[in-house]
Amino acid sequence: MAPRTTYPTLQAKVTALTREVEDGHLEWTGPIASGGRQLLSWAGRTHLVRRLLFEQHYGRPPTGNVLPACGRTKCVAGRHLDDALTRAQHARAYAALGL
């Protein structure tokens, strides 16, 4: 059996379990639950990757579901993620522009 890899920080583990792809997208290469959610275990706790990376990017916990706004279902780049609050903000901005 191969030795278990340990990471000094949460961010080091995130970096090890993601890969950059074209146009600034970041794909998760780590564990995925049967329902399709990307999971990260760290310090005895399991995190939903999109929620974790959203909070790291925006500096606040997400409201509701976190989804990639870029159209790539596997993308977990914080800047490409939206929650209910950011989706509502975008909808208001589009409505103000008449779109």
N, CA and C atoms as an extended XYZ file, in Angstrom:
297
Properties=species:S:1:pos:R:3:atomname:S:1:resname:S:1:resid:I:1 pbc="F F F"
N         0.832       -1.169        0.000 N   MET     1
C         0.000        0.000        0.000 CA  MET     1
C         0.888        1.247        0.000 C   MET     1
N         0.537        2.218       -0.817 N   ALA     2
C         1.307        3.451       -0.903 CA  ALA     2
C         1.088        4.291        0.350 C   ALA     2
N         2.118        5.008        0.787 N   PRO     3
C         1.942        5.854        1.970 CA  PRO     3
C         0.953        6.988        1.686 C   PRO     3
N         0.222        7.355        2.713 N   ARG     4
C        -0.763        8.419        2.577 CA  ARG     4
C        -0.047        9.764        2.478 C   ARG     4
N        -0.474       10.603        1.550 N   THR     5
C         0.125       11.921        1.389 CA  THR     5
C        -0.465       12.868        2.420 C   THR     5
N         0.394       13.607        3.089 N   THR     6
C        -0.072       14.623        4.020 CA  THR     6
C         0.313       15.996        3.476 C   THR     6
N        -0.479       16.994        3.796 N   TYR     7
C        -0.264       18.346        3.299 CA  TYR     7
C        -0.128       19.290        4.486 C   TYR     7
N         0.800       20.244        4.418 N   PRO     8
C         1.028       21.129        5.555 CA  PRO     8
C        -0.111       22.131        5.796 C   PRO     8
N        -0.856       22.460        4.735 N   THR     9
C        -1.938       23.441        4.868 CA  THR     9
C        -3.132       23.006        4.028 C   THR     9
N        -4.264       23.589        4.326 N   LEU    10
C        -5.466       23.347        3.526 CA  LEU    10
C        -5.236       23.783        2.085 C   LEU    10
N        -4.623       24.940        1.902 N   GLN    11
C        -4.382       25.445        0.551 CA  GLN    11
C        -3.446       24.534       -0.230 C   GLN    11
N        -2.475       23.941        0.430 N   ALA    12
C        -1.566       23.013       -0.252 CA  ALA    12
C        -2.336       21.798       -0.762 C   ALA    12
N        -3.299       21.332        0.023 N   LYS    13
C        -4.100       20.186       -0.409 CA  LYS    13
C        -5.005       20.575       -1.569 C   LYS    13
N        -5.613       21.764       -1.506 N   VAL    14
C        -6.442       22.246       -2.614 CA  VAL    14
C        -5.609       22.316       -3.888 C   VAL    14
N        -4.417       22.868       -3.787 N   THR    15
C        -3.531       22.999       -4.953 CA  THR    15
C        -3.177       21.625       -5.519 C   THR    15
N        -2.917       20.661       -4.646 N   ALA    16
C        -2.547       19.317       -5.093 CA  ALA    16
C        -3.708       18.594       -5.774 C   ALA    16
N        -4.946       18.944       -5.412 N   LEU    17
C        -6.112       18.223       -5.931 CA  LEU    17
C        -6.889       19.004       -6.988 C   LEU    17
N        -6.256       20.025       -7.562 N   THR    18
C        -6.866       20.768       -8.667 CA  THR    18
C        -5.851       20.869       -9.798 C   THR    18
N        -6.362       21.168      -10.970 N   ARG    19
C        -5.451       21.418      -12.094 CA  ARG    19
C        -5.992       22.577      -12.904 C   ARG    19
N        -5.091       23.444      -13.313 N   GLU    20
C        -5.470       24.577      -14.148 CA  GLU    20
C        -5.660       24.095      -15.567 C   GLU    20
N        -6.716       24.573      -16.190 N   VAL    21
C        -6.980       24.277      -17.590 CA  VAL    21
C        -7.146       25.601      -18.324 C   VAL    21
N        -7.426       25.558      -19.600 N   GLU    22
C        -7.468       26.769      -20.416 CA  GLU    22
C        -8.443       27.817      -19.881 C   GLU    22
N        -8.163       29.068      -20.222 N   ASP    23
C        -9.018       30.218      -19.919 CA  ASP    23
C        -9.254       30.448      -18.434 C   ASP    23
N        -8.298       30.068      -17.582 N   GLY    24
C        -8.395       30.343      -16.161 CA  GLY    24
C        -9.305       29.433      -15.369 C   GLY    24
N        -9.762       28.360      -15.976 N   HIS    25
C       -10.612       27.411      -15.251 CA  HIS    25
C        -9.740       26.530      -14.365 C   HIS    25
N       -10.344       26.053      -13.273 N   LEU    26
C        -9.656       25.196      -12.326 CA  LEU    26
C       -10.539       23.979      -12.098 C   LEU    26
N       -10.019       22.806      -12.427 N   GLU    27
C       -10.810       21.583      -12.293 CA  GLU    27
C       -10.377       20.789      -11.067 C   GLU    27
N       -11.358       20.229      -10.377 N   TRP    28
C       -11.129       19.391       -9.213 CA  TRP    28
C       -10.722       17.996       -9.664 C   TRP    28
N        -9.658       17.457       -9.080 N   THR    29
C        -9.202       16.105       -9.415 CA  THR    29
C        -9.306       15.173       -8.209 C   THR    29
N        -9.822       15.695       -7.107 N   GLY    30
C        -9.937       14.918       -5.881 CA  GLY    30
C       -11.232       14.137       -5.811 C   GLY    30
N       -11.599       13.703       -4.603 N   PRO    31
C       -12.785       12.862       -4.406 CA  PRO    31
C       -14.081       13.558       -4.807 C   PRO    31
N       -14.982       12.743       -5.352 N   ILE    32
C       -16.316       13.219       -5.735 CA  ILE    32
C       -17.325       12.255       -5.134 C   ILE    32
N       -18.313       12.806       -4.428 N   ALA    33
C       -19.359       11.986       -3.806 CA  ALA    33
C       -20.265       11.403       -4.880 C   ALA    33
N       -21.047       10.409       -4.511 N   SER    34
C       -21.928        9.752       -5.480 CA  SER    34
C       -22.900       10.738       -6.116 C   SER    34
N       -23.256       11.815       -5.429 N   GLY    35
C       -24.151       12.833       -5.989 CA  GLY    35
C       -23.449       13.843       -6.872 C   GLY    35
N       -22.121       13.710       -7.028 N   GLY    36
C       -21.367       14.593       -7.906 CA  GLY    36
C       -20.692       15.764       -7.212 C   GLY    36
N       -20.860       15.885       -5.907 N   ARG    37
C       -20.231       16.995       -5.191 CA  ARG    37
C       -18.747       16.713       -4.949 C   ARG    37
N       -17.931       17.734       -5.201 N   GLN    38
C       -16.496       17.616       -4.981 CA  GLN    38
C       -16.219       17.803       -3.488 C   GLN    38
N       -15.468       16.883       -2.901 N   LEU    39
C       -15.229       16.882       -1.461 CA  LEU    39
C       -13.751       17.011       -1.131 C   LEU    39
N       -13.471       17.677       -0.006 N   LEU    40
C       -12.110       17.812        0.485 CA  LEU    40
C       -12.121       17.575        1.990 C   LEU    40
N       -11.374       16.579        2.434 N   SER    41
C       -11.255       16.315        3.863 CA  SER    41
C        -9.981       16.966        4.371 C   SER    41
N       -10.123       17.712        5.464 N   TRP    42
C        -8.974       18.395        6.049 CA  TRP    42
C        -9.206       18.554        7.549 C   TRP    42
N        -8.236       18.170        8.326 N   ALA    43
C        -8.266       18.339        9.785 CA  ALA    43
C        -9.530       17.747       10.400 C   ALA    43
N        -9.905       16.564        9.933 N   GLY    44
C       -11.054       15.871       10.502 CA  GLY    44
C       -12.402       16.395       10.066 C   GLY    44
N       -12.427       17.236        9.065 N   ARG    45
C       -13.675       17.828        8.576 CA  ARG    45
C       -13.759       17.674        7.067 C   ARG    45
N       -14.968       17.448        6.553 N   THR    46
C       -15.162       17.346        5.106 CA  THR    46
C       -15.803       18.632        4.607 C   THR    46
N       -15.200       19.202        3.570 N   HIS    47
C       -15.663       20.466        2.988 CA  HIS    47
C       -16.215       20.223        1.591 C   HIS    47
N       -17.214       20.994        1.206 N   LEU    48
C       -17.643       21.037       -0.181 CA  LEU    48
C       -16.701       22.019       -0.883 C   LEU    48
N       -16.010       21.558       -1.897 N   VAL    49
C       -14.942       22.326       -2.523 CA  VAL    49
C       -15.438       23.661       -3.063 C   VAL    49
N       -16.550       23.675       -3.762 N   ARG    50
C       -17.045       24.943       -4.325 CA  ARG    50
C       -17.333       25.961       -3.231 C   ARG    50
N       -17.951       25.530       -2.131 N   ARG    51
C       -18.246       26.445       -1.028 CA  ARG    51
C       -16.951       26.979       -0.410 C   ARG    51
N       -15.981       26.108       -0.236 N   LEU    52
C       -14.696       26.494        0.341 CA  LEU    52
C       -13.985       27.517       -0.548 C   LEU    52
N       -13.895       27.237       -1.840 N   LEU    53
C       -13.174       28.134       -2.746 CA  LEU    53
C       -13.941       29.424       -2.997 C   LEU    53
N       -15.275       29.366       -2.956 N   PHE    54
C       -16.066       30.590       -3.043 CA  PHE    54
C       -15.727       31.501       -1.870 C   PHE    54
N       -15.743       30.946       -0.665 N   GLU    55
C       -15.470       31.743        0.533 CA  GLU    55
C       -14.051       32.300        0.523 C   GLU    55
N       -13.094       31.517        0.062 N   GLN    56
C       -11.719       32.015       -0.032 CA  GLN    56
C       -11.634       33.189       -0.996 C   GLN    56
N       -12.350       33.116       -2.111 N   HIS    57
C       -12.280       34.172       -3.126 CA  HIS    57
C       -13.042       35.430       -2.710 C   HIS    57
N       -14.275       35.255       -2.242 N   TYR    58
C       -15.135       36.405       -1.931 CA  TYR    58
C       -14.998       36.913       -0.497 C   TYR    58
N       -14.356       36.121        0.375 N   GLY    59
C       -14.180       36.557        1.747 CA  GLY    59
C       -15.438       36.513        2.592 C   GLY    59
N       -16.405       35.734        2.162 N   ARG    60
C       -17.651       35.559        2.921 CA  ARG    60
C       -18.205       34.180        2.626 C   ARG    60
N       -18.987       33.638        3.565 N   PRO    61
C       -19.604       32.334        3.289 CA  PRO    61
C       -20.672       32.486        2.202 C   PRO    61
N       -20.825       31.477        1.373 N   PRO    62
C       -21.840       31.562        0.322 CA  PRO    62
C       -23.251       31.436        0.869 C   PRO    62
N       -24.185       31.983        0.109 N   THR    63
C       -25.611       31.877        0.409 CA  THR    63
C       -26.225       30.924       -0.607 C   THR    63
N       -26.810       29.847       -0.149 N   GLY    64
C       -27.429       28.877       -1.056 CA  GLY    64
C       -26.398       28.065       -1.812 C   GLY    64
N       -26.836       27.505       -2.926 N   ASN    65
C       -25.966       26.654       -3.745 CA  ASN    65
C       -24.877       27.461       -4.421 C   ASN    65
N       -23.708       26.866       -4.517 N   VAL    66
C       -22.586       27.470       -5.231 CA  VAL    66
C       -22.428       26.718       -6.543 C   VAL    66
N       -22.480       27.470       -7.626 N   LEU    67
C       -22.417       26.878       -8.970 CA  LEU    67
C       -21.401       27.621       -9.818 C   LEU    67
N       -20.778       26.946      -10.776 N   PRO    68
C       -19.872       27.653      -11.678 CA  PRO    68
C       -20.682       28.535      -12.632 C   PRO    68
N       -20.320       29.799      -12.700 N   ALA    69
C       -21.000       30.742      -13.584 CA  ALA    69
C       -20.379       30.758      -14.972 C   ALA    69
N       -19.275       30.047      -15.134 N   CYS    70
C       -18.528       30.070      -16.389 CA  CYS    70
C       -19.049       29.064      -17.414 C   CYS    70
N       -19.984       28.209      -16.994 N   GLY    71
C       -20.534       27.223      -17.915 CA  GLY    71
C       -19.799       25.892      -17.923 C   GLY    71
N       -18.711       25.797      -17.192 N   ARG    72
C       -17.962       24.529      -17.102 CA  ARG    72
C       -18.322       23.857      -15.785 C   ARG    72
N       -19.029       22.767      -15.854 N   THR    73
C       -19.562       22.132      -14.653 CA  THR    73
C       -18.479       21.652      -13.688 C   THR    73
N       -17.287       21.365      -14.168 N   LYS    74
C       -16.210       20.878      -13.307 CA  LYS    74
C       -15.364       22.004      -12.709 C   LYS    74
N       -15.605       23.249      -13.109 N   CYS    75
C       -14.766       24.360      -12.671 CA  CYS    75
C       -15.032       24.712      -11.205 C   CYS    75
N       -13.938       24.888      -10.449 N   VAL    76
C       -14.035       25.284       -9.045 CA  VAL    76
C       -13.238       26.565       -8.763 C   VAL    76
N       -12.820       27.284       -9.807 N   ALA    77
C       -12.087       28.539       -9.609 CA  ALA    77
C       -12.994       29.514       -8.863 C   ALA    77
N       -12.510       30.064       -7.758 N   GLY    78
C       -13.328       30.961       -6.942 CA  GLY    78
C       -13.941       32.095       -7.730 C   GLY    78
N       -13.196       32.697       -8.620 N   ARG    79
C       -13.700       33.825       -9.413 CA  ARG    79
C       -14.759       33.402      -10.425 C   ARG    79
N       -14.910       32.110      -10.666 N   HIS    80
C       -15.910       31.601      -11.607 CA  HIS    80
C       -17.165       31.084      -10.907 C   HIS    80
N       -17.200       31.172       -9.581 N   LEU    81
C       -18.317       30.616       -8.822 CA  LEU    81
C       -19.312       31.697       -8.408 C   LEU    81
N       -20.572       31.336       -8.395 N   ASP    82
C       -21.654       32.225       -7.951 CA  ASP    82
C       -22.470       31.524       -6.884 C   ASP    82
N       -23.019       32.312       -5.966 N   ASP    83
C       -24.001       31.810       -5.010 CA  ASP    83
C       -25.321       32.530       -5.283 C   ASP    83
N       -26.334       32.288       -4.469 N   ALA    84
C       -27.642       32.900       -4.697 CA  ALA    84
C       -27.551       34.426       -4.688 C   ALA    84
N       -26.726       34.978       -3.807 N   LEU    85
C       -26.581       36.428       -3.705 CA  LEU    85
C       -25.951       37.020       -4.960 C   LEU    85
N       -24.856       36.443       -5.442 N   THR    86
C       -24.214       36.986       -6.644 CA  THR    86
C       -25.080       36.775       -7.882 C   THR    86
N       -25.821       35.664       -7.941 N   ARG    87
C       -26.736       35.466       -9.079 CA  ARG    87
C       -27.830       36.526       -9.079 C   ARG    87
N       -28.348       36.871       -7.900 N   ALA    88
C       -29.382       37.915       -7.807 CA  ALA    88
C       -28.806       39.274       -8.206 C   ALA    88
N       -27.575       39.551       -7.794 N   GLN    89
C       -26.928       40.806       -8.176 CA  GLN    89
C       -26.746       40.889       -9.691 C   GLN    89
N       -26.331       39.801      -10.287 N   HIS    90
C       -26.161       39.781      -11.745 CA  HIS    90
C       -27.502       39.969      -12.446 C   HIS    90
N       -28.542       39.319      -11.950 N   ALA    91
C       -29.869       39.448      -12.558 CA  ALA    91
C       -30.342       40.896      -12.496 C   ALA    91
N       -30.123       41.576      -11.370 N   ARG    92
C       -30.517       42.991      -11.256 CA  ARG    92
C       -29.721       43.860      -12.226 C   ARG    92
N       -28.413       43.579      -12.359 N   ALA    93
C       -27.594       44.362      -13.275 CA  ALA    93
C       -28.047       44.157      -14.715 C   ALA    93
N       -28.340       42.915      -15.092 N   TYR    94
C       -28.815       42.648      -16.448 CA  TYR    94
C       -30.156       43.314      -16.700 C   TYR    94
N       -31.048       43.273      -15.722 N   ALA    95
C       -32.363       43.902      -15.858 CA  ALA    95
C       -32.216       45.419      -16.023 C   ALA    95
N       -31.283       46.027      -15.292 N   ALA    96
C       -31.052       47.459      -15.408 CA  ALA    96
C       -30.536       47.831      -16.797 C   ALA    96
N       -29.843       46.906      -17.419 N   LEU    97
C       -29.336       47.127      -18.782 CA  LEU    97
C       -30.357       46.743      -19.844 C   LEU    97
N       -31.487       46.218      -19.408 N   GLY    98
C       -32.512       45.803      -20.353 CA  GLY    98
C       -32.221       44.485      -21.045 C   GLY    98
N       -31.400       43.676      -20.425 N   LEU    99
C       -31.044       42.376      -21.026 CA  LEU    99
C       -31.848       41.262      -20.450 C   LEU    99
